[in-house]
């Protein structure tokens, strides 16, 4: 039963992340930097309400006190806040300029990039199937670059920023609620300064419906993160590995059939190499898991 509930949380998180481009498209009259700033501020407000309403404020205060005792941990949460803000900003910008496929590609690449960073930086063993998977994904990116004549910078930035965010978070021992609240709290002053003194529109000076959507940006940001944190505790790493491809797949389908972004045969072939890499990666992990079960 616990596993089933974990799947519900996992599917919920990745489906929400997959359909989020629809939400950002509704804010087409708002600049990407403005959306990012409102996303940070309203996420912080939502998380504050969550901490108070679900009586998690004492846990938050205790974890913050422990965090501040370590300079390294304090620096890590600041760096994590910067990386997740960059990730959100690049994602919103990519969707706003009509390149949902690029965003999708970034989240397809991310898991494979995690494997490489784990091997090179964390010195984790790099299996043969991980090497093959990474090479196949690299071939796909190279093909996309050749056929379009433009290197997919947004995709690489998306994958890299989220990978570095995850790498930084590995140094921290915080609950999901505390982590999300702190990350938004750290960047919120910059977001407020931008909205009050730099934004050409000003703070909450849009129409009533747009202002409501901007407020809702905090909810659609925080909820999938909380669902994901719960799923991670209930599901195996392999299961999470399967679920994480729901997000970019939904985004790619919407890009082609809903937003009518151009999608030619050469693009399909390039993505096929990336999907091949994913298949090799997932099957390889399943074989490894099966071998471990047989040993035990």
Secondary structure, DSSP 8 states (H G I E B T S, - for coil): -HHHHHHHHHHHHHHHHHHHHHHHHHTTTS-HHHHHHHHHHHHHHHHHHHHHHTT-HHHHHHHHHHHHT-HHHHHHHHHHHHHHHHHHHHHHHHHHTT-HHHHHHHHHHHHHHHHHHHHHTS-----HHHHHHHHHHHHHHHHHHHHHSS--HHHHHHHHHHHHHHHHHTT----HHHHHHHHHHHHHHHHHHIIIII-SS-TT-S-HHHHHHHHHHHHHHHHHHHHHHHHHHHS-HHHHHHHTHHHHHHHHHHHHHTS-----HHHHHHHHHHHHHHHHHHHHHHHHHHHHHHH-
